[in-house]
Amino acid sequence: METQATLIRETASASELAARAISSVVNGEVDPITAHINISRMEKAIALYKDNVDVRDITLRELSKYGKKQTFGDCVLIRGWFPERPKVARAVK
């Protein structure tokens, strides 16, 4: 369980996370098929996390302390309702 908590708590840009994964595959530390399967699982896990009503509500309540829009490092969080669900976060390039 500690591994999951560490992954969520760690602050790294999307490009840095991708670079680490790419390096692990290119350097032969991780099998490319296993990496691809696990990356696909992470994509699904991220979608499930972002679609979770409890997480969305808690995140929106926390964001309300900062106003409608706030930048945290390379991530912009925007509070508001859109057609199907509130837009909670998007990464900035």
Secondary structure, 3 states (H helix, E strand, C coil): CHHHHHHHHCCCCHHHHHHHHHHHHHCCCCCHHHHHHHHHHHHHHHHHHHHCHHHHHHHHHHHCCCCCEEEECCEEEECCCCCCCCCCEEECC
